[in-house]
């Protein structure tokens, strides 16, 4: 039981840290809300598996490029390149989300 409680606290801490890191890494202008984690998770899940893997290993599991390379049987340079592409794709997906949110906020004249 104690392990379950500890896991939940660690999970909450990782989510909060992920939100902070994503805001820094991607310079998001999306206001932090209860739905931000859900939006980020959904955007990550829409990425190709190879890109999703490196993002999760980097941000959720906190592995280094060298550690990820060992797990995926790649070299570190390939992992860094894949991570760069994954970040770019995620940034684009979140930017589209932001644009759609901005459009919803613009009042229209009737």
Phi and psi in degrees as GROMACS dihedral restraints (atoms count N, CA, C in turn):
[ dihedral_restraints ]
;  ai    aj    ak    al  type     phi  dphi    fc
    3     4     5     6     1   -60.7    20    10
    4     5     6     7     1   -38.2    20    10
    6     7     8     9     1   -62.6    20    10
    7     8     9    10     1   -40.3    20    10
    9    10    11    12     1   -62.6    20    10
   10    11    12    13     1   -43.9    20    10
   12    13    14    15     1   -64.5    20    10
   13    14    15    16     1   -45.1    20    10
   15    16    17    18     1   -61.3    20    10
   16    17    18    19     1   -41.9    20    10
   18    19    20    21     1   -61.6    20    10
   19    20    21    22     1   -40.6    20    10
   21    22    23    24     1   -64.4    20    10
   22    23    24    25     1   -43.7    20    10
   24    25    26    27     1   -62.9    20    10
   25    26    27    28     1   -42.5    20    10
   27    28    29    30     1   -64.3    20    10
   28    29    30    31     1   -39.7    20    10
   30    31    32    33     1   -62.1    20    10
   31    32    33    34     1   -43.8    20    10
   33    34    35    36     1   -63.0    20    10
   34    35    36    37     1   -41.1    20    10
   36    37    38    39     1   -63.2    20    10
   37    38    39    40     1   -41.0    20    10
   39    40    41    42     1   -64.7    20    10
   40    41    42    43     1   -39.8    20    10
   42    43    44    45     1   -62.4    20    10
   43    44    45    46     1   -45.3    20    10
   45    46    47    48     1   -63.1    20    10
   46    47    48    49     1   -42.5    20    10
   48    49    50    51     1   -64.9    20    10
   49    50    51    52     1   -39.0    20    10
   51    52    53    54     1   -62.3    20    10
   52    53    54    55     1   -45.3    20    10
   54    55    56    57     1   -59.7    20    10
   55    56    57    58     1   -43.9    20    10
   57    58    59    60     1   -62.8    20    10
   58    59    60    61     1   -46.8    20    10
   60    61    62    63     1   -64.8    20    10
   61    62    63    64     1   -41.5    20    10
   63    64    65    66     1   -63.9    20    10
   64    65    66    67     1   -40.0    20    10
   66    67    68    69     1   -61.1    20    10
   67    68    69    70     1   -40.8    20    10
   69    70    71    72     1   -71.9    20    10
   70    71    72    73     1   -49.8    20    10
   72    73    74    75     1   -65.8    20    10
   73    74    75    76     1   -36.9    20    10
   75    76    77    78     1  -106.5    20    10
   76    77    78    79     1     2.7    20    10
   78    79    80    81     1    44.7    20    10
   79    80    81    82     1    53.7    20    10
   81    82    83    84     1   -72.2    20    10
   82    83    84    85     1   144.0    20    10
   84    85    86    87     1  -105.1    20    10
   85    86    87    88     1     8.5    20    10
   87    88    89    90     1   -74.8    20    10
   88    89    90    91     1   127.2    20    10
   90    91    92    93     1   -63.7    20    10
   91    92    93    94     1   139.7    20    10
   93    94    95    96     1   -69.9    20    10
   94    95    96    97     1   126.3    20    10
   96    97    98    99     1  -139.8    20    10
   97    98    99   100     1   176.3    20    10
   99   100   101   102     1   -62.8    20    10
  100   101   102   103     1   -26.6    20    10
  102   103   104   105     1   -86.9    20    10
  103   104   105   106     1    -8.0    20    10
  105   106   107   108     1   -60.5    20    10
  106   107   108   109     1   -46.0    20    10
  108   109   110   111     1   -59.9    20    10
  109   110   111   112     1   -43.3    20    10
  111   112   113   114     1   -62.4    20    10
  112   113   114   115     1   -43.4    20    10
  114   115   116   117     1   -63.1    20    10
  115   116   117   118     1   -43.3    20    10
  117   118   119   120     1   -65.7    20    10
  118   119   120   121     1   -45.8    20    10
  120   121   122   123     1   -59.7    20    10
  121   122   123   124     1   -44.2    20    10
  123   124   125   126     1   -64.4    20    10
  124   125   126   127     1   -40.4    20    10
  126   127   128   129     1   -64.8    20    10
  127   128   129   130     1   -40.9    20    10
  129   130   131   132     1   -64.1    20    10
  130   131   132   133     1   -42.5    20    10
  132   133   134   135     1   -65.6    20    10
  133   134   135   136     1   -22.8    20    10
  135   136   137   138     1   -82.5    20    10
  136   137   138   139     1   -10.9    20    10
  138   139   140   141     1   -72.6    20    10
  139   140   141   142     1   156.0    20    10
  141   142   143   144     1   -58.2    20    10
  142   143   144   145     1   151.1    20    10
  144   145   146   147     1   -55.7    20    10
  145   146   147   148     1   -42.8    20    10
  147   148   149   150     1   -60.8    20    10
  148   149   150   151     1   -38.0    20    10
  150   151   152   153     1   -76.4    20    10
  151   152   153   154     1   -38.2    20    10
  153   154   155   156     1   -61.7    20    10
  154   155   156   157     1   -41.7    20    10
  156   157   158   159     1   -56.8    20    10
  157   158   159   160     1   -50.6    20    10
  159   160   161   162     1   -69.2    20    10
  160   161   162   163     1   -34.5    20    10
  162   163   164   165     1   -63.9    20    10
  163   164   165   166     1   -46.4    20    10
  165   166   167   168     1   -64.8    20    10
  166   167   168   169     1   -42.2    20    10
  168   169   170   171     1   -65.9    20    10
  169   170   171   172     1   -35.8    20    10
  171   172   173   174     1   -74.1    20    10
  172   173   174   175     1   -50.0    20    10
  174   175   176   177     1   -92.9    20    10
  175   176   177   178     1   -37.5    20    10
  177   178   179   180     1   -85.1    20    10
  178   179   180   181     1   -46.3    20    10
  180   181   182   183     1   -90.3    20    10
  181   182   183   184     1   -13.3    20    10
  183   184   185   186     1    61.3    20    10
  184   185   186   187     1    37.7    20    10
  186   187   188   189     1   -86.6    20    10
  187   188   189   190     1   152.1    20    10
  189   190   191   192     1   -83.2    20    10
  190   191   192   193     1   168.0    20    10
  192   193   194   195     1   -59.9    20    10
  193   194   195   196     1   -39.1    20    10
  195   196   197   198     1   -63.9    20    10
  196   197   198   199     1   -42.6    20    10
  198   199   200   201     1   -66.7    20    10
  199   200   201   202     1   -41.4    20    10
  201   202   203   204     1   -63.9    20    10
  202   203   204   205     1   -41.7    20    10
  204   205   206   207     1   -58.7    20    10
  205   206   207   208     1   -41.2    20    10
  207   208   209   210     1   -64.9    20    10
  208   209   210   211     1   -41.3    20    10
  210   211   212   213     1   -66.4    20    10
  211   212   213   214     1   -43.1    20    10
  213   214   215   216     1   -91.2    20    10
  214   215   216   217     1    -0.8    20    10
  216   217   218   219     1    58.0    20    10
  217   218   219   220     1    48.6    20    10
  219   220   221   222     1  -125.3    20    10
  220   221   222   223     1   173.9    20    10
  222   223   224   225     1   -93.2    20    10
  223   224   225   226     1   162.7    20    10
  225   226   227   228     1   -60.9    20    10
  226   227   228   229     1   -36.4    20    10
  228   229   230   231     1   -63.5    20    10
  229   230   231   232     1   -39.9    20    10
  231   232   233   234     1   -65.1    20    10
  232   233   234   235     1   -38.8    20    10
  234   235   236   237     1   -65.2    20    10
  235   236   237   238     1   -45.1    20    10
  237   238   239   240     1   -62.9    20    10
  238   239   240   241     1   -39.3    20    10
  240   241   242   243     1   -65.5    20    10
  241   242   243   244     1   -43.3    20    10
  243   244   245   246     1   -64.7    20    10
  244   245   246   247     1   -39.6    20    10
  246   247   248   249     1   -65.3    20    10
  247   248   249   250     1   -40.1    20    10
  249   250   251   252     1   -62.0    20    10
  250   251   252   253     1   -44.6    20    10
  252   253   254   255     1   -64.9    20    10
  253   254   255   256     1   -40.2    20    10
  255   256   257   258     1   -63.3    20    10
  256   257   258   259     1   -42.4    20    10
  258   259   260   261     1   -62.9    20    10
  259   260   261   262     1   -42.3    20    10
  261   262   263   264     1   -61.8    20    10
  262   263   264   265     1   -44.1    20    10
  264   265   266   267     1   -65.5    20    10
  265   266   267   268     1   -41.2    20    10
  267   268   269   270     1   -66.9    20    10
  268   269   270   271     1   -41.0    20    10
  270   271   272   273     1   -59.2    20    10
  271   272   273   274     1   -43.3    20    10
  273   274   275   276     1   -63.9    20    10
  274   275   276   277     1   -43.1    20    10
  276   277   278   279     1   -63.5    20    10
  277   278   279   280     1   -42.4    20    10
  279   280   281   282     1   -71.9    20    10
  280   281   282   283     1   -31.3    20    10
  282   283   284   285     1   -65.7    20    10
  283   284   285   286     1   -40.7    20    10
  285   286   287   288     1   -61.6    20    10
  286   287   288   289     1   -40.9    20    10
  288   289   290   291     1   -61.1    20    10
  289   290   291   292     1   -45.1    20    10
  291   292   293   294     1   -62.5    20    10
  292   293   294   295     1   -43.6    20    10
  294   295   296   297     1   -60.4    20    10
  295   296   297   298     1   -41.3    20    10
  297   298   299   300     1   -67.5    20    10
  298   299   300   301     1   -34.5    20    10
  300   301   302   303     1   -67.6    20    10
  301   302   303   304     1   -40.8    20    10
  303   304   305   306     1   -63.1    20    10
  304   305   306   307     1   -40.0    20    10
  306   307   308   309     1   -63.9    20    10
  307   308   309   310     1   -36.4    20    10
  309   310   311   312     1   -67.8    20    10
  310   311   312   313     1   -29.4    20    10
  312   313   314   315     1   -82.5    20    10
  313   314   315   316     1   -20.1    20    10
  315   316   317   318     1   -73.3    20    10
  316   317   318   319     1   119.4    20    10
  318   319   320   321     1   -71.4    20    10
  319   320   321   322     1   142.5    20    10
  321   322   323   324     1  -107.4    20    10
  322   323   324   325     1   147.7    20    10
  324   325   326   327     1   -89.7    20    10
  325   326   327   328     1   138.7    20    10
